[in-house]
Amino acid sequence: MTARTLFVTGTDTGVGKTRIAAAIIRLLAARGLRAVGMKPVSAGAAPGQLNEDVVALRAASNVGASLADINPYAFDAAIAPHIAAQQAGIAIDIDLIAAAHARLAARADVVVVEGAGGWRVPLSDAADMADLAARLGGEVLLVVGMRLGCLNHAVLTAEAIRSRGLRWAGWVANCIDPQMSHVAENLASLQRRLPEPCLGVEPYALAPRSESSVILPV
């Protein structure tokens, strides 16, 4: 059986991609599937420490895999991946990431790949996250960070995903701003403007939660 790939992207950085990706991995594991998280490029970690997104994805996974495959590129500075790579004197190689993904896919039923930042975050002068998602294949899940401006960000990101001809899993609304007004009205606007299915609405939470509203299609 060929492993399923789910690429989790977001309307921006800091919208809760890791929260949703980890919740999905736990949901898949609860269904009896072998699920593993992948963070191809991480940026932001204390010296000698793992990136917190990578830690969360590994903790949720029920498949053992090497850190080098789970997180092929790790940078200390919390900056755009292509800038971090330039400062480190290396180039982010999509072929290397694809090879790591293939090794994970050989061990799992589902590989949940969390992107960095938003859909078009650069990886190099020639490639970005959208190119990586296209290379890895599978379905795309969009995390919409519920805050002022999310309607524009969500609609533009959805249009960009569709333009690549990639398959959609759906989208999840993640409430990241406790002061946001008219949340219900904004959700209704998203549901009218995004024809893809809404797979969950996550409430605001200060700390990680073990339960989730996400419902994945079979």
KOLLOPA-377607 format. One line per field, with one value per residue: residue number from 1; residue in three letters; x negated, y negated, z of N, C-alpha, C in turn. Coordinates in pm, whole numbers. Last residue first. Layout:
num = c(NUM; ...);
residuo = c(ALA; ...);
n_x = c(X; ...);
n_y = c(Y; ...);
n_z = c(Z; ...);
ca_x = c(X; ...);
ca_y = c(Y; ...);
ca_z = c(Z; ...);
c_x = c(X; ...);
c_y = c(Y; ...);
c_z = c(Z; ...);
***
This chain:
num = c(218; 217; 216; 215; 214; 213; 212; 211; 210; 209; 208; 207; 206; 205; 204; 203; 202; 201; 200; 199; 198; 197; 196; 195; 194; 193; 192; 191; 190; 189; 188; 187; 186; 185; 184; 183; 182; 181; 180; 179; 178; 177; 176; 175; 174; 173; 172; 171; 170; 169; 168; 167; 166; 165; 164; 163; 162; 161; 160; 159; 158; 157; 156; 155; 154; 153; 152; 151; 150; 149; 148; 147; 146; 145; 144; 143; 142; 141; 140; 139; 138; 137; 136; 135; 134; 133; 132; 131; 130; 129; 128; 127; 126; 125; 124; 123; 122; 121; 120; 119; 118; 117; 116; 115; 114; 113; 112; 111; 110; 109; 108; 107; 106; 105; 104; 103; 102; 101; 100; 99; 98; 97; 96; 95; 94; 93; 92; 91; 90; 89; 88; 87; 86; 85; 84; 83; 82; 81; 80; 79; 78; 77; 76; 75; 74; 73; 72; 71; 70; 69; 68; 67; 66; 65; 64; 63; 62; 61; 60; 59; 58; 57; 56; 55; 54; 53; 52; 51; 50; 49; 48; 47; 46; 45; 44; 43; 42; 41; 40; 39; 38; 37; 36; 35; 34; 33; 32; 31; 30; 29; 28; 27; 26; 25; 24; 23; 22; 21; 20; 19; 18; 17; 16; 15; 14; 13; 12; 11; 10; 9; 8; 7; 6; 5; 4; 3; 2; 1);
residuo = c(VAL; PRO; LEU; ILE; VAL; SER; SER; GLU; SER; ARG; PRO; ALA; LEU; ALA; TYR; PRO; GLU; VAL; GLY; LEU; CYS; PRO; GLU; PRO; LEU; ARG; ARG; GLN; LEU; SER; ALA; LEU; ASN; GLU; ALA; VAL; HIS; SER; MET; GLN; PRO; ASP; ILE; CYS; ASN; ALA; VAL; TRP; GLY; ALA; TRP; ARG; LEU; GLY; ARG; SER; ARG; ILE; ALA; GLU; ALA; THR; LEU; VAL; ALA; HIS; ASN; LEU; CYS; GLY; LEU; ARG; MET; GLY; VAL; VAL; LEU; LEU; VAL; GLU; GLY; GLY; LEU; ARG; ALA; ALA; LEU; ASP; ALA; MET; ASP; ALA; ALA; ASP; SER; LEU; PRO; VAL; ARG; TRP; GLY; GLY; ALA; GLY; GLU; VAL; VAL; VAL; VAL; ASP; ALA; ARG; ALA; ALA; LEU; ARG; ALA; HIS; ALA; ALA; ALA; ILE; LEU; ASP; ILE; ASP; ILE; ALA; ILE; GLY; ALA; GLN; GLN; ALA; ALA; ILE; HIS; PRO; ALA; ILE; ALA; ALA; ASP; PHE; ALA; TYR; PRO; ASN; ILE; ASP; ALA; LEU; SER; ALA; GLY; VAL; ASN; SER; ALA; ALA; ARG; LEU; ALA; VAL; VAL; ASP; GLU; ASN; LEU; GLN; GLY; PRO; ALA; ALA; GLY; ALA; SER; VAL; PRO; LYS; MET; GLY; VAL; ALA; ARG; LEU; GLY; ARG; ALA; ALA; LEU; LEU; ARG; ILE; ILE; ALA; ALA; ALA; ILE; ARG; THR; LYS; GLY; VAL; GLY; THR; ASP; THR; GLY; THR; VAL; PHE; LEU; THR; ARG; ALA; THR; MET);
n_x = c(1226; 1145; 1104; 1177; 1075; 1090; 908; 713; 486; 348; 103; 238; 435; 661; 962; 1079; 1090; 1299; 1270; 1278; 1463; 1395; 1384; 1476; 1470; 1675; 1842; 1664; 1581; 1820; 1844; 1621; 1704; 1920; 1787; 1626; 1649; 1311; 1044; 913; 774; 657; 672; 850; 835; 1009; 890; 982; 888; 737; 693; 432; 316; 292; 200; 428; 501; 317; 407; 661; 588; 460; 676; 844; 680; 628; 890; 959; 778; 788; 785; 788; 739; 551; 622; 446; 521; 378; 342; 219; -39; -369; -622; -609; -417; -551; -767; -635; -540; -774; -1000; -1294; -1501; -1633; -1458; -1225; -977; -636; -378; -220; -398; -601; -665; -456; -450; -311; -246; -205; -63; -180; -542; -779; -789; -771; -1034; -1160; -1040; -1141; -1407; -1374; -1276; -1500; -1672; -1532; -1546; -1785; -1906; -2250; -2455; -2539; -2382; -2270; -2112; -1930; -1797; -1680; -1508; -1335; -1323; -1404; -1518; -1819; -1892; -1748; -1746; -1631; -1497; -1330; -1294; -1550; -1698; -1578; -1432; -1144; -864; -538; -352; -374; -380; -650; -716; -574; -703; -967; -922; -844; -1074; -1392; -1614; -1924; -2167; -2034; -1680; -1541; -1437; -1300; -1293; -1174; -1008; -882; -647; -505; -331; -133; 36; 365; 562; 685; 496; 335; 500; 496; 226; 206; 379; 240; 12; 133; 235; -1; -142; 10; 76; -16; -281; -263; 35; 213; 34; 31; -46; 6; 12; -6; 12; -184; -56; -84);
n_y = c(-986; -1317; -1411; -1666; -1842; -1921; -1745; -1702; -1799; -2121; -2361; -2671; -2853; -2841; -2878; -2586; -2495; -2341; -2132; -2108; -2226; -2141; -2404; -2653; -2938; -3119; -3026; -2984; -3247; -3352; -3204; -3301; -3564; -3520; -3413; -3631; -3902; -3982; -3851; -3798; -3565; -3431; -3183; -2923; -2784; -2593; -2397; -2244; -1975; -1834; -1868; -1825; -2083; -2278; -2524; -2668; -2592; -2750; -3007; -3006; -2981; -3226; -3405; -3322; -3370; -3646; -3751; -3650; -3743; -3995; -3912; -3554; -3233; -3085; -2797; -2553; -2328; -2044; -1860; -1530; -1409; -1547; -1646; -1851; -2023; -2105; -2242; -2453; -2582; -2673; -2728; -2806; -2978; -3069; -2878; -2877; -3121; -3058; -3019; -2939; -3030; -2852; -2533; -2235; -1910; -1616; -1305; -1007; -695; -452; -413; -351; -476; -740; -786; -770; -985; -1199; -1186; -1252; -1512; -1640; -1615; -1768; -2023; -2157; -2462; -2514; -2698; -2897; -3004; -3212; -3063; -2951; -3180; -3252; -3041; -3050; -3346; -3276; -3207; -3020; -2750; -2506; -2203; -1975; -1729; -1585; -1314; -1234; -1292; -1139; -834; -690; -505; -614; -771; -1120; -1313; -1364; -1471; -1713; -1842; -1868; -2036; -2266; -2336; -2211; -2096; -2250; -2368; -2688; -2693; -2762; -2819; -2638; -2348; -2166; -1936; -1761; -1506; -1236; -936; -655; -374; -349; -335; -563; -687; -781; -988; -1155; -1223; -1366; -1578; -1708; -1788; -1974; -2166; -2261; -2345; -2563; -2809; -3042; -3126; -3256; -3191; -3004; -2691; -2330; -2003; -1738; -1402; -1103; -753; -493; -218; 120);
n_z = c(527; 642; 985; 1189; 1477; 1734; 1990; 2291; 2412; 2352; 2460; 2594; 2531; 2263; 2082; 1901; 1563; 1359; 1065; 795; 537; 194; -57; -124; 45; 80; 279; 485; 534; 636; 869; 1006; 1046; 1216; 1437; 1519; 1599; 1699; 1881; 2111; 2083; 1801; 1694; 1597; 1291; 1065; 802; 490; 264; 90; -260; -495; -720; -912; -859; -812; -556; -414; -477; -363; -94; -54; -92; 119; 346; 338; 354; 609; 801; 901; 1239; 1265; 1259; 1022; 865; 710; 457; 324; 29; -52; -275; -344; -332; -525; -419; -188; -307; -430; -203; -83; -367; -566; -634; -417; -165; -36; 50; 97; 5; 230; 537; 768; 641; 659; 768; 663; 760; 604; 674; 715; 704; 584; 345; 415; 498; 250; 119; 267; 188; -82; -60; 46; -173; -361; -256; -58; 35; 70; 305; 481; 670; 531; 353; 534; 621; 380; 337; 571; 772; 1119; 1387; 1379; 1349; 1133; 971; 742; 789; 1005; 958; 884; 1110; 1304; 1186; 1347; 1448; 1476; 1589; 1678; 1875; 1907; 1658; 1673; 1888; 1791; 1573; 1707; 1849; 1749; 2003; 2108; 2060; 2100; 2036; 1717; 1411; 1158; 952; 688; 705; 935; 966; 1156; 1087; 1164; 1100; 1239; 1428; 1491; 1641; 1436; 1342; 1566; 1579; 1336; 1392; 1595; 1454; 1278; 1456; 1577; 1351; 1259; 1379; 1275; 1236; 904; 709; 637; 584; 535; 536; 332; 361; 183; 230; 89; -87; 0);
ca_x = c(1166; 1221; 1045; 1237; 1047; 1216; 914; 829; 480; 459; 144; 145; 303; 602; 839; 1095; 1018; 1278; 1272; 1257; 1405; 1461; 1328; 1561; 1382; 1571; 1901; 1738; 1486; 1763; 1947; 1628; 1586; 1943; 1887; 1565; 1730; 1456; 1105; 983; 890; 669; 546; 872; 768; 1002; 923; 921; 982; 803; 726; 553; 296; 358; 98; 356; 576; 311; 271; 647; 666; 385; 559; 891; 731; 517; 805; 1040; 774; 714; 817; 755; 853; 539; 656; 481; 490; 471; 306; 325; 57; -239; -589; -705; -393; -425; -792; -711; -444; -698; -932; -1188; -1424; -1600; -1580; -1327; -1090; -762; -480; -225; -282; -537; -717; -537; -418; -421; -189; -309; -39; -60; -415; -758; -811; -654; -925; -1196; -1020; -998; -1373; -1431; -1191; -1378; -1709; -1557; -1417; -1771; -1800; -2132; -2408; -2625; -2452; -2358; -2221; -2020; -1870; -1778; -1612; -1426; -1280; -1392; -1377; -1753; -1872; -1824; -1714; -1700; -1622; -1364; -1182; -1440; -1743; -1556; -1548; -1218; -1002; -635; -366; -392; -249; -574; -773; -541; -561; -941; -973; -751; -956; -1282; -1534; -1788; -2168; -2151; -1794; -1565; -1411; -1382; -1256; -1262; -1123; -903; -770; -514; -456; -139; -101; 273; 481; 756; 611; 285; 468; 622; 286; 125; 410; 373; -2; 62; 326; 111; -192; -8; 109; 130; -218; -337; -77; 234; 111; -19; 23; -81; 94; -78; 82; -153; -131; 0);
ca_y = c(-852; -1226; -1381; -1541; -1804; -1918; -1832; -1678; -1663; -2040; -2251; -2558; -2903; -2769; -2939; -2701; -2477; -2475; -2157; -1984; -2268; -2117; -2285; -2538; -2823; -3150; -3065; -2869; -3148; -3407; -3191; -3160; -3537; -3582; -3333; -3506; -3847; -4002; -3869; -3926; -3563; -3564; -3220; -3050; -2778; -2726; -2402; -2350; -2069; -1758; -1929; -1775; -1985; -2153; -2421; -2697; -2538; -2603; -2967; -3024; -2876; -3101; -3411; -3314; -3236; -3549; -3778; -3622; -3602; -3976; -4015; -3686; -3324; -3149; -2939; -2603; -2467; -2093; -1981; -1629; -1397; -1493; -1536; -1742; -1960; -2031; -2123; -2358; -2528; -2566; -2767; -2717; -2917; -3168; -2918; -2783; -3074; -3093; -3060; -2857; -3016; -2977; -2643; -2336; -2048; -1708; -1439; -1104; -836; -456; -461; -301; -332; -678; -789; -675; -849; -1171; -1163; -1121; -1409; -1632; -1555; -1625; -1955; -2070; -2365; -2530; -2576; -2859; -2882; -3245; -3147; -2864; -3098; -3342; -3067; -2939; -3276; -3364; -3204; -3151; -2808; -2630; -2271; -2104; -1733; -1727; -1393; -1220; -1347; -1283; -915; -734; -543; -547; -636; -1009; -1265; -1314; -1342; -1615; -1811; -1793; -1901; -2203; -2291; -2302; -2072; -2203; -2234; -2607; -2728; -2667; -2870; -2756; -2417; -2278; -1940; -1906; -1551; -1376; -1002; -796; -418; -369; -216; -477; -631; -673; -874; -1102; -1147; -1245; -1485; -1654; -1691; -1857; -2088; -2214; -2234; -2444; -2683; -3022; -3141; -3192; -3276; -3136; -2789; -2465; -2103; -1855; -1519; -1222; -878; -581; -343; 0);
ca_z = c(520; 557; 855; 1139; 1338; 1660; 1872; 2208; 2359; 2398; 2372; 2598; 2568; 2377; 2133; 1991; 1689; 1412; 1208; 872; 665; 322; 4; -154; 26; -19; 149; 432; 483; 512; 766; 968; 963; 1085; 1366; 1472; 1490; 1703; 1749; 2103; 2173; 1862; 1755; 1666; 1422; 1126; 944; 569; 323; 197; -132; -432; -614; -948; -878; -937; -670; -407; -514; -508; -159; -42; -180; -20; 317; 337; 239; 490; 762; 776; 1141; 1316; 1274; 1152; 860; 842; 487; 425; 103; -37; -167; -381; -241; -541; -548; -177; -225; -513; -300; -19; -244; -518; -743; -519; -235; 12; -32; 164; -90; 109; 449; 727; 724; 593; 806; 639; 775; 640; 643; 632; 759; 720; 343; 353; 596; 356; 67; 269; 328; -47; -121; 126; -46; -387; -255; -175; 64; -16; 239; 370; 708; 642; 303; 459; 718; 441; 237; 544; 650; 1003; 1347; 1372; 1482; 1150; 1098; 755; 713; 994; 1006; 788; 982; 1308; 1220; 1228; 1474; 1389; 1643; 1584; 1828; 2022; 1699; 1570; 1894; 1915; 1550; 1614; 1923; 1723; 1884; 2131; 2117; 2066; 2121; 1826; 1544; 1186; 1075; 722; 616; 924; 901; 1118; 1125; 1123; 1131; 1128; 1406; 1395; 1712; 1521; 1255; 1517; 1690; 1358; 1284; 1622; 1563; 1226; 1372; 1658; 1431; 1175; 1445; 1273; 1367; 1011; 752; 579; 660; 513; 616; 346; 389; 229; 202; 200; -93; 0);
c_x = c(1068; 1151; 1138; 1181; 1111; 1198; 1049; 834; 599; 449; 254; 193; 198; 463; 790; 960; 1034; 1216; 1253; 1252; 1398; 1386; 1389; 1510; 1469; 1474; 1794; 1805; 1559; 1664; 1896; 1731; 1583; 1826; 1913; 1665; 1668; 1523; 1256; 1051; 971; 793; 550; 749; 778; 942; 910; 972; 909; 913; 780; 570; 430; 343; 160; 247; 500; 383; 256; 510; 655; 457; 478; 773; 772; 565; 694; 958; 854; 719; 728; 790; 810; 647; 646; 501; 538; 427; 417; 277; 159; -144; -455; -666; -485; -393; -665; -736; -513; -597; -852; -1126; -1303; -1505; -1540; -1463; -1178; -879; -610; -341; -315; -415; -655; -590; -513; -377; -305; -243; -158; -31; -300; -618; -782; -667; -802; -1089; -1055; -969; -1225; -1399; -1242; -1287; -1586; -1592; -1434; -1639; -1768; -2031; -2289; -2585; -2545; -2440; -2320; -2138; -1970; -1862; -1720; -1538; -1383; -1350; -1353; -1609; -1790; -1791; -1807; -1652; -1701; -1498; -1206; -1320; -1636; -1595; -1513; -1333; -1073; -774; -455; -398; -262; -440; -694; -595; -521; -795; -946; -792; -852; -1155; -1428; -1717; -2030; -2149; -1912; -1684; -1427; -1341; -1351; -1209; -1224; -1025; -771; -648; -454; -267; -118; 135; 384; 678; 694; 398; 419; 598; 418; 185; 334; 413; 132; 48; 258; 203; -81; -52; 97; 171; -69; -264; -160; 119; 124; 70; -44; -2; 0; 22; -3; -82; -87; -88);
c_y = c(-843; -1091; -1292; -1517; -1670; -1866; -1817; -1780; -1634; -1902; -2168; -2450; -2793; -2825; -2860; -2756; -2601; -2458; -2303; -2007; -2144; -2174; -2266; -2408; -2701; -3035; -3077; -2900; -3029; -3310; -3244; -3138; -3392; -3559; -3389; -3425; -3720; -3937; -3883; -3948; -3692; -3568; -3356; -3089; -2915; -2712; -2546; -2344; -2175; -1845; -1825; -1840; -1945; -2044; -2287; -2595; -2556; -2542; -2815; -2977; -2885; -2988; -3282; -3317; -3223; -3410; -3674; -3640; -3572; -3834; -3999; -3787; -3451; -3255; -2995; -2754; -2502; -2233; -2015; -1747; -1508; -1487; -1472; -1621; -1840; -1958; -2040; -2229; -2425; -2503; -2648; -2769; -2837; -3112; -3026; -2816; -2973; -3038; -3105; -2892; -2940; -2951; -2772; -2438; -2144; -1849; -1539; -1242; -919; -598; -443; -330; -268; -526; -716; -672; -745; -1029; -1128; -1086; -1269; -1522; -1539; -1553; -1806; -1994; -2289; -2423; -2610; -2729; -2832; -3124; -3179; -2943; -3007; -3265; -3161; -2971; -3169; -3280; -3306; -3137; -2936; -2692; -2391; -2174; -1862; -1742; -1542; -1305; -1336; -1346; -1063; -822; -579; -597; -549; -874; -1140; -1256; -1280; -1477; -1704; -1750; -1813; -2057; -2226; -2248; -2181; -2179; -2175; -2472; -2638; -2718; -2764; -2810; -2534; -2343; -2048; -1923; -1703; -1409; -1146; -861; -559; -408; -227; -349; -541; -606; -755; -978; -1083; -1159; -1355; -1551; -1628; -1749; -1962; -2123; -2175; -2324; -2559; -2887; -3121; -3215; -3195; -3231; -2921; -2563; -2239; -1965; -1635; -1336; -993; -707; -434; -125);
c_z = c(405; 550; 773; 1001; 1304; 1518; 1806; 2094; 2267; 2335; 2435; 2502; 2562; 2404; 2254; 2035; 1776; 1551; 1241; 1022; 753; 442; 143; -94; 0; -44; 41; 298; 420; 451; 631; 857; 918; 991; 1226; 1389; 1431; 1583; 1764; 1969; 2167; 1951; 1824; 1747; 1487; 1265; 991; 713; 401; 257; -35; -294; -552; -844; -913; -965; -801; -527; -512; -555; -311; -112; -175; -117; 170; 295; 227; 363; 636; 724; 1017; 1206; 1346; 1166; 1001; 832; 628; 464; 201; 47; -168; -262; -275; -454; -568; -306; -214; -437; -390; -115; -190; -390; -695; -624; -334; -49; 41; 82; -23; 17; 322; 642; 675; 692; 735; 677; 769; 643; 689; 586; 661; 773; 478; 349; 541; 466; 173; 221; 342; 99; -87; 72; 43; -257; -281; -166; -64; 22; 150; 302; 597; 686; 413; 404; 648; 543; 292; 446; 612; 883; 1237; 1322; 1476; 1285; 1113; 882; 728; 922; 984; 829; 875; 1175; 1218; 1271; 1346; 1425; 1556; 1655; 1743; 1978; 1813; 1605; 1792; 1921; 1672; 1589; 1832; 1787; 1871; 1997; 2142; 2138; 2084; 1906; 1650; 1322; 1096; 850; 650; 836; 897; 1056; 1074; 1174; 1075; 1178; 1290; 1366; 1622; 1597; 1336; 1430; 1647; 1469; 1301; 1517; 1596; 1333; 1320; 1577; 1517; 1257; 1359; 1331; 1369; 1142; 849; 614; 587; 589; 594; 416; 417; 246; 256; 150; 20; 0);
***
